[in-house]
């Protein structure tokens, strides 16, 4: 049971890191000059996520079609 929890935790951290690296999500902060309060915002870029997943789908399907169409040369 403990091993499963460690694996799940590693996967969550890996996905979070990958999403941050690919700019699918991120953090930003701002400060109100009048009150001096700071705020932290979590941003999700859904357009970037959709675009990257479409590119990956096209690359995967296009690569399999090319492999079927080209006979291997010896």
Phi and psi restraints in degrees (range 20) as a CNS / XPLOR table:
assign (resid 1 and name C) (resid 2 and name N)
       (resid 2 and name CA) (resid 2 and name C) 1.0 -65.7 20.0 2
assign (resid 2 and name N) (resid 2 and name CA)
       (resid 2 and name C) (resid 3 and name N) 1.0 -37.7 20.0 2
assign (resid 2 and name C) (resid 3 and name N)
       (resid 3 and name CA) (resid 3 and name C) 1.0 -63.5 20.0 2
assign (resid 3 and name N) (resid 3 and name CA)
       (resid 3 and name C) (resid 4 and name N) 1.0 -40.4 20.0 2
assign (resid 3 and name C) (resid 4 and name N)
       (resid 4 and name CA) (resid 4 and name C) 1.0 -63.1 20.0 2
assign (resid 4 and name N) (resid 4 and name CA)
       (resid 4 and name C) (resid 5 and name N) 1.0 -42.0 20.0 2
assign (resid 4 and name C) (resid 5 and name N)
       (resid 5 and name CA) (resid 5 and name C) 1.0 -63.9 20.0 2
assign (resid 5 and name N) (resid 5 and name CA)
       (resid 5 and name C) (resid 6 and name N) 1.0 -39.3 20.0 2
assign (resid 5 and name C) (resid 6 and name N)
       (resid 6 and name CA) (resid 6 and name C) 1.0 -65.4 20.0 2
assign (resid 6 and name N) (resid 6 and name CA)
       (resid 6 and name C) (resid 7 and name N) 1.0 -42.5 20.0 2
assign (resid 6 and name C) (resid 7 and name N)
       (resid 7 and name CA) (resid 7 and name C) 1.0 -63.0 20.0 2
assign (resid 7 and name N) (resid 7 and name CA)
       (resid 7 and name C) (resid 8 and name N) 1.0 -44.3 20.0 2
assign (resid 7 and name C) (resid 8 and name N)
       (resid 8 and name CA) (resid 8 and name C) 1.0 -62.7 20.0 2
assign (resid 8 and name N) (resid 8 and name CA)
       (resid 8 and name C) (resid 9 and name N) 1.0 -42.5 20.0 2
assign (resid 8 and name C) (resid 9 and name N)
       (resid 9 and name CA) (resid 9 and name C) 1.0 -63.8 20.0 2
assign (resid 9 and name N) (resid 9 and name CA)
       (resid 9 and name C) (resid 10 and name N) 1.0 -42.2 20.0 2
assign (resid 9 and name C) (resid 10 and name N)
       (resid 10 and name CA) (resid 10 and name C) 1.0 -63.9 20.0 2
assign (resid 10 and name N) (resid 10 and name CA)
       (resid 10 and name C) (resid 11 and name N) 1.0 -41.5 20.0 2
assign (resid 10 and name C) (resid 11 and name N)
       (resid 11 and name CA) (resid 11 and name C) 1.0 -63.8 20.0 2
assign (resid 11 and name N) (resid 11 and name CA)
       (resid 11 and name C) (resid 12 and name N) 1.0 -41.7 20.0 2
assign (resid 11 and name C) (resid 12 and name N)
       (resid 12 and name CA) (resid 12 and name C) 1.0 -63.5 20.0 2
assign (resid 12 and name N) (resid 12 and name CA)
       (resid 12 and name C) (resid 13 and name N) 1.0 -44.1 20.0 2
assign (resid 12 and name C) (resid 13 and name N)
       (resid 13 and name CA) (resid 13 and name C) 1.0 -65.4 20.0 2
assign (resid 13 and name N) (resid 13 and name CA)
       (resid 13 and name C) (resid 14 and name N) 1.0 -39.7 20.0 2
assign (resid 13 and name C) (resid 14 and name N)
       (resid 14 and name CA) (resid 14 and name C) 1.0 -64.5 20.0 2
assign (resid 14 and name N) (resid 14 and name CA)
       (resid 14 and name C) (resid 15 and name N) 1.0 -44.8 20.0 2
assign (resid 14 and name C) (resid 15 and name N)
       (resid 15 and name CA) (resid 15 and name C) 1.0 -65.5 20.0 2
assign (resid 15 and name N) (resid 15 and name CA)
       (resid 15 and name C) (resid 16 and name N) 1.0 -40.9 20.0 2
assign (resid 15 and name C) (resid 16 and name N)
       (resid 16 and name CA) (resid 16 and name C) 1.0 -63.7 20.0 2
assign (resid 16 and name N) (resid 16 and name CA)
       (resid 16 and name C) (resid 17 and name N) 1.0 -42.5 20.0 2
assign (resid 16 and name C) (resid 17 and name N)
       (resid 17 and name CA) (resid 17 and name C) 1.0 -66.3 20.0 2
assign (resid 17 and name N) (resid 17 and name CA)
       (resid 17 and name C) (resid 18 and name N) 1.0 -42.3 20.0 2
assign (resid 17 and name C) (resid 18 and name N)
       (resid 18 and name CA) (resid 18 and name C) 1.0 -63.5 20.0 2
assign (resid 18 and name N) (resid 18 and name CA)
       (resid 18 and name C) (resid 19 and name N) 1.0 -43.9 20.0 2
assign (resid 18 and name C) (resid 19 and name N)
       (resid 19 and name CA) (resid 19 and name C) 1.0 -62.6 20.0 2
assign (resid 19 and name N) (resid 19 and name CA)
       (resid 19 and name C) (resid 20 and name N) 1.0 -37.6 20.0 2
assign (resid 19 and name C) (resid 20 and name N)
       (resid 20 and name CA) (resid 20 and name C) 1.0 -68.7 20.0 2
assign (resid 20 and name N) (resid 20 and name CA)
       (resid 20 and name C) (resid 21 and name N) 1.0 -40.8 20.0 2
assign (resid 20 and name C) (resid 21 and name N)
       (resid 21 and name CA) (resid 21 and name C) 1.0 -64.8 20.0 2
assign (resid 21 and name N) (resid 21 and name CA)
       (resid 21 and name C) (resid 22 and name N) 1.0 -40.9 20.0 2
assign (resid 21 and name C) (resid 22 and name N)
       (resid 22 and name CA) (resid 22 and name C) 1.0 -82.6 20.0 2
assign (resid 22 and name N) (resid 22 and name CA)
       (resid 22 and name C) (resid 23 and name N) 1.0 3.9 20.0 2
assign (resid 22 and name C) (resid 23 and name N)
       (resid 23 and name CA) (resid 23 and name C) 1.0 62.1 20.0 2
assign (resid 23 and name N) (resid 23 and name CA)
       (resid 23 and name C) (resid 24 and name N) 1.0 34.7 20.0 2
assign (resid 23 and name C) (resid 24 and name N)
       (resid 24 and name CA) (resid 24 and name C) 1.0 -77.1 20.0 2
assign (resid 24 and name N) (resid 24 and name CA)
       (resid 24 and name C) (resid 25 and name N) 1.0 -30.9 20.0 2
assign (resid 24 and name C) (resid 25 and name N)
       (resid 25 and name CA) (resid 25 and name C) 1.0 -148.3 20.0 2
assign (resid 25 and name N) (resid 25 and name CA)
       (resid 25 and name C) (resid 26 and name N) 1.0 163.3 20.0 2
assign (resid 25 and name C) (resid 26 and name N)
       (resid 26 and name CA) (resid 26 and name C) 1.0 -171.3 20.0 2
assign (resid 26 and name N) (resid 26 and name CA)
       (resid 26 and name C) (resid 27 and name N) 1.0 -178.7 20.0 2
assign (resid 26 and name C) (resid 27 and name N)
       (resid 27 and name CA) (resid 27 and name C) 1.0 -119.9 20.0 2
assign (resid 27 and name N) (resid 27 and name CA)
       (resid 27 and name C) (resid 28 and name N) 1.0 148.9 20.0 2
assign (resid 27 and name C) (resid 28 and name N)
       (resid 28 and name CA) (resid 28 and name C) 1.0 -143.2 20.0 2
assign (resid 28 and name N) (resid 28 and name CA)
       (resid 28 and name C) (resid 29 and name N) 1.0 156.5 20.0 2
assign (resid 28 and name C) (resid 29 and name N)
       (resid 29 and name CA) (resid 29 and name C) 1.0 -131.2 20.0 2
assign (resid 29 and name N) (resid 29 and name CA)
       (resid 29 and name C) (resid 30 and name N) 1.0 156.0 20.0 2
assign (resid 29 and name C) (resid 30 and name N)
       (resid 30 and name CA) (resid 30 and name C) 1.0 -144.8 20.0 2
assign (resid 30 and name N) (resid 30 and name CA)
       (resid 30 and name C) (resid 31 and name N) 1.0 160.5 20.0 2
assign (resid 30 and name C) (resid 31 and name N)
       (resid 31 and name CA) (resid 31 and name C) 1.0 -132.1 20.0 2
assign (resid 31 and name N) (resid 31 and name CA)
       (resid 31 and name C) (resid 32 and name N) 1.0 132.3 20.0 2
assign (resid 31 and name C) (resid 32 and name N)
       (resid 32 and name CA) (resid 32 and name C) 1.0 -84.9 20.0 2
assign (resid 32 and name N) (resid 32 and name CA)
       (resid 32 and name C) (resid 33 and name N) 1.0 117.7 20.0 2
assign (resid 32 and name C) (resid 33 and name N)
       (resid 33 and name CA) (resid 33 and name C) 1.0 -65.8 20.0 2
assign (resid 33 and name N) (resid 33 and name CA)
       (resid 33 and name C) (resid 34 and name N) 1.0 -31.7 20.0 2
assign (resid 33 and name C) (resid 34 and name N)
       (resid 34 and name CA) (resid 34 and name C) 1.0 -72.7 20.0 2
assign (resid 34 and name N) (resid 34 and name CA)
       (resid 34 and name C) (resid 35 and name N) 1.0 -46.4 20.0 2
assign (resid 34 and name C) (resid 35 and name N)
       (resid 35 and name CA) (resid 35 and name C) 1.0 -98.1 20.0 2
assign (resid 35 and name N) (resid 35 and name CA)
       (resid 35 and name C) (resid 36 and name N) 1.0 -17.5 20.0 2
assign (resid 35 and name C) (resid 36 and name N)
       (resid 36 and name CA) (resid 36 and name C) 1.0 78.6 20.0 2
assign (resid 36 and name N) (resid 36 and name CA)
       (resid 36 and name C) (resid 37 and name N) 1.0 8.3 20.0 2
assign (resid 36 and name C) (resid 37 and name N)
       (resid 37 and name CA) (resid 37 and name C) 1.0 -81.4 20.0 2
assign (resid 37 and name N) (resid 37 and name CA)
       (resid 37 and name C) (resid 38 and name N) 1.0 143.1 20.0 2
assign (resid 37 and name C) (resid 38 and name N)
       (resid 38 and name CA) (resid 38 and name C) 1.0 -106.0 20.0 2
assign (resid 38 and name N) (resid 38 and name CA)
       (resid 38 and name C) (resid 39 and name N) 1.0 146.2 20.0 2
assign (resid 38 and name C) (resid 39 and name N)
       (resid 39 and name CA) (resid 39 and name C) 1.0 -133.2 20.0 2
assign (resid 39 and name N) (resid 39 and name CA)
       (resid 39 and name C) (resid 40 and name N) 1.0 145.2 20.0 2
assign (resid 39 and name C) (resid 40 and name N)
       (resid 40 and name CA) (resid 40 and name C) 1.0 -114.0 20.0 2
assign (resid 40 and name N) (resid 40 and name CA)
       (resid 40 and name C) (resid 41 and name N) 1.0 132.3 20.0 2
assign (resid 40 and name C) (resid 41 and name N)
       (resid 41 and name CA) (resid 41 and name C) 1.0 -119.8 20.0 2
assign (resid 41 and name N) (resid 41 and name CA)
       (resid 41 and name C) (resid 42 and name N) 1.0 140.4 20.0 2
assign (resid 41 and name C) (resid 42 and name N)
       (resid 42 and name CA) (resid 42 and name C) 1.0 -106.3 20.0 2
assign (resid 42 and name N) (resid 42 and name CA)
       (resid 42 and name C) (resid 43 and name N) 1.0 120.3 20.0 2
assign (resid 42 and name C) (resid 43 and name N)
       (resid 43 and name CA) (resid 43 and name C) 1.0 -111.4 20.0 2
assign (resid 43 and name N) (resid 43 and name CA)
       (resid 43 and name C) (resid 44 and name N) 1.0 136.1 20.0 2
assign (resid 43 and name C) (resid 44 and name N)
       (resid 44 and name CA) (resid 44 and name C) 1.0 -117.7 20.0 2
assign (resid 44 and name N) (resid 44 and name CA)
       (resid 44 and name C) (resid 45 and name N) 1.0 123.5 20.0 2
assign (resid 44 and name C) (resid 45 and name N)
       (resid 45 and name CA) (resid 45 and name C) 1.0 -97.4 20.0 2
assign (resid 45 and name N) (resid 45 and name CA)
       (resid 45 and name C) (resid 46 and name N) 1.0 87.0 20.0 2
assign (resid 45 and name C) (resid 46 and name N)
       (resid 46 and name CA) (resid 46 and name C) 1.0 -67.2 20.0 2
assign (resid 46 and name N) (resid 46 and name CA)
       (resid 46 and name C) (resid 47 and name N) 1.0 -32.4 20.0 2
assign (resid 46 and name C) (resid 47 and name N)
       (resid 47 and name CA) (resid 47 and name C) 1.0 -64.5 20.0 2
assign (resid 47 and name N) (resid 47 and name CA)
       (resid 47 and name C) (resid 48 and name N) 1.0 -39.6 20.0 2
assign (resid 47 and name C) (resid 48 and name N)
       (resid 48 and name CA) (resid 48 and name C) 1.0 -67.5 20.0 2
assign (resid 48 and name N) (resid 48 and name CA)
       (resid 48 and name C) (resid 49 and name N) 1.0 -39.8 20.0 2
assign (resid 48 and name C) (resid 49 and name N)
       (resid 49 and name CA) (resid 49 and name C) 1.0 -63.0 20.0 2
assign (resid 49 and name N) (resid 49 and name CA)
       (resid 49 and name C) (resid 50 and name N) 1.0 -47.5 20.0 2
assign (resid 49 and name C) (resid 50 and name N)
       (resid 50 and name CA) (resid 50 and name C) 1.0 -62.6 20.0 2
assign (resid 50 and name N) (resid 50 and name CA)
       (resid 50 and name C) (resid 51 and name N) 1.0 -43.5 20.0 2
assign (resid 50 and name C) (resid 51 and name N)
       (resid 51 and name CA) (resid 51 and name C) 1.0 -63.1 20.0 2
assign (resid 51 and name N) (resid 51 and name CA)
       (resid 51 and name C) (resid 52 and name N) 1.0 -43.3 20.0 2
assign (resid 51 and name C) (resid 52 and name N)
       (resid 52 and name CA) (resid 52 and name C) 1.0 -68.0 20.0 2
assign (resid 52 and name N) (resid 52 and name CA)
       (resid 52 and name C) (resid 53 and name N) 1.0 -37.9 20.0 2
assign (resid 52 and name C) (resid 53 and name N)
       (resid 53 and name CA) (resid 53 and name C) 1.0 -68.9 20.0 2
assign (resid 53 and name N) (resid 53 and name CA)
       (resid 53 and name C) (resid 54 and name N) 1.0 -36.4 20.0 2
assign (resid 53 and name C) (resid 54 and name N)
       (resid 54 and name CA) (resid 54 and name C) 1.0 -65.4 20.0 2
assign (resid 54 and name N) (resid 54 and name CA)
       (resid 54 and name C) (resid 55 and name N) 1.0 -41.8 20.0 2
assign (resid 54 and name C) (resid 55 and name N)
       (resid 55 and name CA) (resid 55 and name C) 1.0 -61.5 20.0 2
assign (resid 55 and name N) (resid 55 and name CA)
       (resid 55 and name C) (resid 56 and name N) 1.0 -41.4 20.0 2
assign (resid 55 and name C) (resid 56 and name N)
       (resid 56 and name CA) (resid 56 and name C) 1.0 -65.8 20.0 2
assign (resid 56 and name N) (resid 56 and name CA)
       (resid 56 and name C) (resid 57 and name N) 1.0 -41.0 20.0 2
assign (resid 56 and name C) (resid 57 and name N)
       (resid 57 and name CA) (resid 57 and name C) 1.0 -62.8 20.0 2
assign (resid 57 and name N) (resid 57 and name CA)
       (resid 57 and name C) (resid 58 and name N) 1.0 -44.2 20.0 2
assign (resid 57 and name C) (resid 58 and name N)
       (resid 58 and name CA) (resid 58 and name C) 1.0 -64.5 20.0 2
assign (resid 58 and name N) (resid 58 and name CA)
       (resid 58 and name C) (resid 59 and name N) 1.0 -39.5 20.0 2
assign (resid 58 and name C) (resid 59 and name N)
       (resid 59 and name CA) (resid 59 and name C) 1.0 -66.9 20.0 2
assign (resid 59 and name N) (resid 59 and name CA)
       (resid 59 and name C) (resid 60 and name N) 1.0 -40.1 20.0 2
assign (resid 59 and name C) (resid 60 and name N)
       (resid 60 and name CA) (resid 60 and name C) 1.0 -69.7 20.0 2
assign (resid 60 and name N) (resid 60 and name CA)
       (resid 60 and name C) (resid 61 and name N) 1.0 -45.0 20.0 2
assign (resid 60 and name C) (resid 61 and name N)
       (resid 61 and name CA) (resid 61 and name C) 1.0 -73.2 20.0 2
assign (resid 61 and name N) (resid 61 and name CA)
       (resid 61 and name C) (resid 62 and name N) 1.0 -36.6 20.0 2
assign (resid 61 and name C) (resid 62 and name N)
       (resid 62 and name CA) (resid 62 and name C) 1.0 -67.3 20.0 2
assign (resid 62 and name N) (resid 62 and name CA)
       (resid 62 and name C) (resid 63 and name N) 1.0 -37.7 20.0 2
assign (resid 62 and name C) (resid 63 and name N)
       (resid 63 and name CA) (resid 63 and name C) 1.0 -67.3 20.0 2
assign (resid 63 and name N) (resid 63 and name CA)
       (resid 63 and name C) (resid 64 and name N) 1.0 -36.7 20.0 2
assign (resid 63 and name C) (resid 64 and name N)
       (resid 64 and name CA) (resid 64 and name C) 1.0 -73.1 20.0 2
assign (resid 64 and name N) (resid 64 and name CA)
       (resid 64 and name C) (resid 65 and name N) 1.0 -33.0 20.0 2
assign (resid 64 and name C) (resid 65 and name N)
       (resid 65 and name CA) (resid 65 and name C) 1.0 -67.8 20.0 2
assign (resid 65 and name N) (resid 65 and name CA)
       (resid 65 and name C) (resid 66 and name N) 1.0 -40.8 20.0 2
assign (resid 65 and name C) (resid 66 and name N)
       (resid 66 and name CA) (resid 66 and name C) 1.0 -64.8 20.0 2
assign (resid 66 and name N) (resid 66 and name CA)
       (resid 66 and name C) (resid 67 and name N) 1.0 -37.8 20.0 2
assign (resid 66 and name C) (resid 67 and name N)
       (resid 67 and name CA) (resid 67 and name C) 1.0 -66.4 20.0 2
assign (resid 67 and name N) (resid 67 and name CA)
       (resid 67 and name C) (resid 68 and name N) 1.0 -34.4 20.0 2
assign (resid 67 and name C) (resid 68 and name N)
       (resid 68 and name CA) (resid 68 and name C) 1.0 -74.9 20.0 2
assign (resid 68 and name N) (resid 68 and name CA)
       (resid 68 and name C) (resid 69 and name N) 1.0 -34.9 20.0 2
assign (resid 68 and name C) (resid 69 and name N)
       (resid 69 and name CA) (resid 69 and name C) 1.0 -78.1 20.0 2
assign (resid 69 and name N) (resid 69 and name CA)
       (resid 69 and name C) (resid 70 and name N) 1.0 -34.3 20.0 2
assign (resid 69 and name C) (resid 70 and name N)
       (resid 70 and name CA) (resid 70 and name C) 1.0 -93.1 20.0 2
assign (resid 70 and name N) (resid 70 and name CA)
       (resid 70 and name C) (resid 71 and name N) 1.0 119.4 20.0 2
assign (resid 70 and name C) (resid 71 and name N)
       (resid 71 and name CA) (resid 71 and name C) 1.0 -75.9 20.0 2
assign (resid 71 and name N) (resid 71 and name CA)
       (resid 71 and name C) (resid 72 and name N) 1.0 148.7 20.0 2
assign (resid 71 and name C) (resid 72 and name N)
       (resid 72 and name CA) (resid 72 and name C) 1.0 -75.7 20.0 2
assign (resid 72 and name N) (resid 72 and name CA)
       (resid 72 and name C) (resid 73 and name N) 1.0 138.1 20.0 2
assign (resid 72 and name C) (resid 73 and name N)
       (resid 73 and name CA) (resid 73 and name C) 1.0 -96.2 20.0 2
assign (resid 73 and name N) (resid 73 and name CA)
       (resid 73 and name C) (resid 74 and name N) 1.0 144.5 20.0 2
